[in-house]
Amino acid sequence: MNTTRTDYRQNNERPRHWLTIQLKKFLKDKLPGPEIITENRYLRFLSPWLGHPRLWHMHRRSVALGIAIGLVTGLLPGPVQILLAVLIAIPLRANVLAAAFATFYTNPLTFIPLYILAYQVGGLVTGEQVQALHVPQLEFTLASMWTAFPDMLRWMISLGDTLLIGLAIQASVTAVCGYIATLIVWRIVVTRKWRNRHARPTSPAAHS
């Protein structure tokens, strides 16, 4: 009886393991290669610390942790989001490509709305009355980058501790949700592919 159960589990684990390998190969084909970091002139100095295989391994927990890290550093202002994501991913042995990729959810279109949401969340916690915010008119272009960044910092400082508390809460919730969502999506994709593979009708030659 126990032998039969063991054989059944082994027979079901083998196709699941095969599908996990196929999913990893798919992600490797779709995500940028390591050269996007190792050959970047701003990140090239990190090459001596990027040799550990777990930093590039497509394991579901490593990818999920990388996504969580990128969601946190993506909320930081300025052009240091990817750098900080990689720096945090290295000691935590998270996937650095996933960490760098996840930072791109903030962009000139989403950055200000996310900070306004964080300020409102901070107001709910501190009890401070949140009024209509004066949003600075910023131009996120290469020419105006160095002038837009100081203006953004001054605007953030004017919002005080309410914004900092809101950002801390927003970053924590976003990171946890991103980590869990990645694990769930990974499991759903693998399970669906496994079921579709077993749902294919067998050829008559297989029964003969």
C-alpha positions, 0 to 999 in steps of 0.5 A: 500500500505504501509502495503504491502511494510512493510510486503514485507521488513520484509519477505525479511529481516528475511531470510537475518538475518537468513543467517547472523547468520549462517555466524557468526556461521561459522566464530566462528567455523573456527576462533580460540577461545578466549583461543588462546589469554586468555591462551597465556602466553604473552597475559594473562595479558590482560584478565581483559580488554578482557571481553567486548562482542563486542571484540568477537562479529562476526559483520561485522563492528567489524570484518572488523575493526579487519582486518584493525588493523591486517593489520597495525600492521602486518607490524611492525617488531618483535614478537609484532604484535599480542600484538599491534593488541589486544591492539589497538582492545580493546579500538576500540571495534574491533574483537580481533580474526580478528585483531590477525589473520590478522597479519599473512599475514606477514611472513619470505617470505613476510616481506622483499618484503613488506618493499622493496615495501614500500621503493619504494612507499616512494621514489615516494613521497619524490622524492628520487632516489631508488636504488637496496637495499642490503637485509640482509640475515636473518634466521627466526628461533627460535634459530636466532630470537634474532640476526635477529631482531637487523639486521632487525632494522639496515637495516630499519634505514639505509633506513631512512625516505623514508621507514617510509613514504612508510610504513605509506602510505602502512599501510593506503592503506592496512587497508582501502582496507582490511576494505572495502573488508571485508564488501564487501565479507561479503555482497556477502556471505550473499546475495549469500546464501540468493539467493541460499536459495530462488532459491531452488525449492519448493516441490509439497506438499508446493503448495497443 
